[in-house]
Amino acid sequence: MDSKLEQPQPQPLLSDLVSSMSSVPSNYIRSANDRPNFHEVVSFDGAIPLIDLQDLNGPKRLDIIKEIGLACLNYGFFQVSNHGISEAVIDNMLDISREFFHLPESERLKNYSDDPMKTMRLSTSFNVRTENLIMTERFVVMVWKAETGSASH
């Protein structure tokens, strides 16, 4: 994105607004036609695919890659085990994420960008320039360059 263009500003998080409201604003509510139709959702009694990454760099590499591809194709998501990330690192990441999303809106928005080339940004999955509906989903993206062992900037 051209740095000369002003970044669109996402709307406040619903959690930032609820303390002063008695109802959900209409621009946070999807029309009935845009909502998921739970009567059409297929019931799933199986388990979420669990992929063991223990031998990802070994002789089973291609099998594991195929397993990931099939999980994405058939389910759209999967779990992994033996990924090598310690519980302490995961807990720290979750704590930092909670801290970030509990910051005042003005602080969070300093990190907002829809530029996919930014290595660390607050973003949302909808187009804040064109959509009138306000989505409450926000996420932080951080790109990690494995070959250098550090976050890219």
C-alpha positions as CSV (number, residue, x, y, z in Angstrom):
1,M,0.0,0.0,0.0
2,D,1.2,3.4,-0.9
3,S,2.4,5.1,2.3
4,K,0.9,8.4,1.1
5,L,-2.6,6.9,1.3
6,E,-4.2,7.1,4.6
7,Q,-4.8,3.7,6.3
8,P,-8.5,2.9,6.8
9,Q,-9.4,2.8,10.4
10,P,-11.3,-0.2,11.7
11,Q,-14.3,0.4,13.9
12,P,-14.0,0.0,17.7
13,L,-14.2,-3.5,19.1
14,L,-17.7,-4.3,20.3
15,S,-16.1,-5.1,23.7
16,D,-15.0,-1.4,23.8
17,L,-18.5,-0.2,23.3
18,V,-20.7,-2.6,25.4
19,S,-20.1,-0.8,28.7
20,S,-22.1,2.2,27.5
21,M,-24.8,0.4,25.5
22,S,-27.9,-1.6,26.2
23,S,-28.2,-3.2,22.7
24,V,-26.0,-4.3,19.8
25,P,-25.7,-1.6,17.1
26,S,-27.4,-2.6,13.8
27,N,-24.1,-2.3,11.8
28,Y,-22.7,-5.1,13.9
29,I,-25.6,-7.5,13.0
30,R,-25.5,-9.5,9.7
31,S,-28.6,-9.6,7.7
32,A,-30.5,-12.9,7.9
33,N,-29.3,-13.8,4.3
34,D,-25.7,-13.3,5.3
35,R,-25.8,-15.4,8.4
36,P,-24.7,-19.0,8.5
37,N,-27.7,-21.3,8.1
38,F,-27.1,-23.8,10.8
39,H,-29.8,-26.1,9.4
40,E,-27.5,-26.7,6.4
41,V,-24.4,-27.3,8.4
42,V,-23.4,-31.0,8.3
43,S,-23.0,-32.5,11.7
44,F,-19.5,-33.9,12.3
45,D,-19.1,-36.6,14.9
46,G,-15.4,-37.3,14.0
47,A,-12.3,-35.8,15.5
48,I,-10.3,-32.8,14.3
49,P,-7.4,-34.2,12.3
50,L,-4.3,-34.5,14.5
51,I,-1.0,-34.4,12.6
52,D,2.2,-35.6,14.2
53,L,5.1,-33.4,13.1
54,Q,7.8,-35.5,14.9
55,D,9.3,-36.9,11.6
56,L,8.6,-33.8,9.4
57,N,12.4,-33.5,8.7
58,G,12.8,-37.2,8.3
59,P,11.8,-40.0,5.9
60,K,8.1,-39.4,6.5
61,R,8.2,-35.8,5.3
62,L,6.2,-36.3,2.1
63,D,3.6,-38.4,4.0
64,I,3.2,-35.7,6.6
65,I,2.9,-33.0,3.9
66,K,0.2,-35.1,2.1
67,E,-1.6,-35.5,5.4
68,I,-1.6,-31.7,6.0
69,G,-2.9,-31.2,2.4
70,L,-5.7,-33.7,2.9
71,A,-6.7,-32.2,6.2
72,C,-6.9,-28.7,4.6
73,L,-8.9,-30.1,1.7
74,N,-11.3,-32.2,3.7
75,Y,-11.6,-30.2,6.9
76,G,-10.1,-26.8,6.4
77,F,-8.1,-27.0,9.6
78,F,-6.1,-29.5,11.7
79,Q,-4.2,-29.8,15.0
80,V,-0.5,-30.6,15.3
81,S,1.5,-32.5,17.9
82,N,5.3,-32.7,18.4
83,H,5.8,-29.3,16.8
84,G,8.7,-28.4,19.1
85,I,7.1,-25.3,20.7
86,S,7.3,-25.4,24.5
87,E,4.3,-24.9,26.7
88,A,6.1,-21.9,28.2
89,V,6.4,-20.2,24.8
90,I,2.7,-21.0,24.0
91,D,1.5,-19.7,27.4
92,N,3.7,-16.5,26.9
93,M,2.2,-15.9,23.5
94,L,-1.3,-16.3,24.8
95,D,-0.6,-13.9,27.7
96,I,0.9,-11.3,25.4
97,S,-2.1,-11.6,23.0
98,R,-4.6,-11.1,25.9
99,E,-2.6,-8.1,27.0
100,F,-2.6,-6.6,23.5
101,F,-6.4,-7.1,23.0
102,H,-7.1,-5.5,26.4
103,L,-5.2,-2.4,25.5
104,P,-7.3,0.7,24.9
105,E,-8.6,0.9,21.3
106,S,-6.3,3.9,20.5
107,E,-3.2,1.8,21.4
108,R,-4.3,-1.2,19.4
109,L,-5.1,0.9,16.3
110,K,-1.6,2.2,16.2
111,N,-0.7,-1.3,14.8
112,Y,-3.6,-1.5,12.3
113,S,-2.7,-2.2,8.7
114,D,-4.2,-4.0,5.7
115,D,-0.8,-4.2,4.0
116,P,0.0,-7.9,3.7
117,M,3.7,-7.0,3.4
118,K,3.9,-5.7,6.9
119,T,5.4,-8.3,9.2
120,M,3.5,-7.3,12.3
121,R,0.0,-5.8,12.1
122,L,-3.4,-5.7,13.6
123,S,-5.9,-6.6,10.9
124,T,-9.4,-8.0,10.2
125,S,-10.8,-10.4,7.6
126,F,-13.1,-8.0,6.0
127,N,-12.5,-4.9,3.8
128,V,-12.8,-1.9,6.0
129,R,-13.0,0.4,3.0
130,T,-16.0,-1.1,1.3
131,E,-18.1,-3.1,3.9
132,N,-20.7,-1.3,5.9
133,L,-21.1,-4.2,8.3
134,I,-18.7,-4.0,11.2
135,M,-17.1,-7.3,11.9
136,T,-15.8,-7.8,15.4
137,E,-13.0,-10.2,14.4
138,R,-9.5,-8.8,14.8
139,F,-6.2,-10.6,14.7
140,V,-2.5,-9.9,14.9
141,V,-0.2,-11.1,12.2
142,M,3.4,-11.6,12.8
143,V,5.7,-13.1,10.1
144,W,8.6,-15.3,11.2
145,K,11.5,-16.0,8.9
146,A,12.6,-19.5,9.9
147,E,15.9,-19.3,8.0
148,T,17.1,-16.3,10.1
149,G,15.4,-17.4,13.4
150,S,13.9,-14.0,14.0
151,A,10.9,-11.9,13.1
152,S,11.3,-10.1,9.9
153,H,10.9,-6.3,9.9
